[in-house]
């Protein structure tokens, strides 16, 4: 298993920087192991320069062991600390110093690789830890200046050791340049990912702030509207019982419509409160997925011409779920919006995709503009052109997010728009399921 595989499986969405940096060091160390083995092979096999293979190969083995230990750190699934990053870099400095000590010391052109480790430490570590890497590199250089194992050059190179040194220095320069470019490029990508994650977090914080303010607004509206709505409900009840009106069938129908409208207003206020985060009104109930969807469709069909609401039930075996009032309200809002722009036809399609429940709501309206699609899920983004509108899809996205789901919008090839709602079945399921 590679470091990148472990990161993609275990790293949190906001991209833990320590884990990413450790994964990058693991990859660079594998390159170093391969490069060192190739160098040993070229120097001994092609240049015929004698090297003490035992200590050099032992250092390579230590680097491999450090990599496996680093992989174990990543598998724990928790953040990698600055101390752990510093420790593995200090091991790298020690391993390089050991190899150089047994291959010519400072006369080895690859002594410049200490600079690469200093640069890596300066980028990844805290200032104090970066200076620790500098001190360790200087200490290693000091040891190399004492009594390193000299290189015994064969006849072709003994006459011009400086020429061989310059060629090695050129190879070392190219190696450092390539690794630094690759390393800094990856670090820049990590920083961009981190900035994107921070921007997403800020966006969510702003949206949650909108929800809080909407909850306060809805609370105020509920208090202000509660009394007049209750008064209207009482008056309508009294008018229905009045002898004169009771004998008038047409007036009774009008009063029934008025009573339904008042109840609808109360339900809308309660739904906004629940969608904004205040669980008021009807409590969650145990029902089934098919009953939940059927209730939504029947509510959308109420007061509409027959045949204008199409329901495609492709969900498969039914299951017991918890009917969340906020979820029911925001899906109802989407159905209402679809009915406004497409009064002659809307379609609700329910299906199950593995562990996800999928609900698609389609219409034959004008569809979404490019700007609307790009701003999907943001508050006050509406196709209706009303000031303060555009909260329905915003509430939908945030309610689904709390349940671990998501929503997306698209324009249909046949004309009109489609809203796709995806929810994990586990977020809806009750303790038992019905076949």
ZIDABEL-V590955 format. One record per run of one state. SS is the DSSP state (H for helix, E for strand, C for the rest). FROM is the first residue (numbers start at 1). TO is the last residue. Records with the same first field share a line. If there is no record, write none. Layout:
BEGIN
SS=FROM-TO ; FROM-TO
END
This chain:
BEGIN
C=1-2 ; 11-16 ; 47-52 ; 76-81 ; 102-104 ; 108-108 ; 125-126 ; 148-154 ; 159-160 ; 242-242 ; 247-248 ; 276-284 ; 302-308 ; 315-319 ; 324-324 ; 342-345 ; 354-355 ; 364-369 ; 375-391 ; 403-405 ; 412-416 ; 430-435
H=3-10 ; 17-46 ; 53-75 ; 82-101 ; 105-107 ; 109-124 ; 127-147 ; 155-158 ; 161-241 ; 243-246 ; 249-275 ; 289-301 ; 325-341 ; 370-374 ; 392-402 ; 425-428
E=285-288 ; 309-314 ; 320-323 ; 346-353 ; 356-363 ; 406-411 ; 417-424 ; 429-429
END
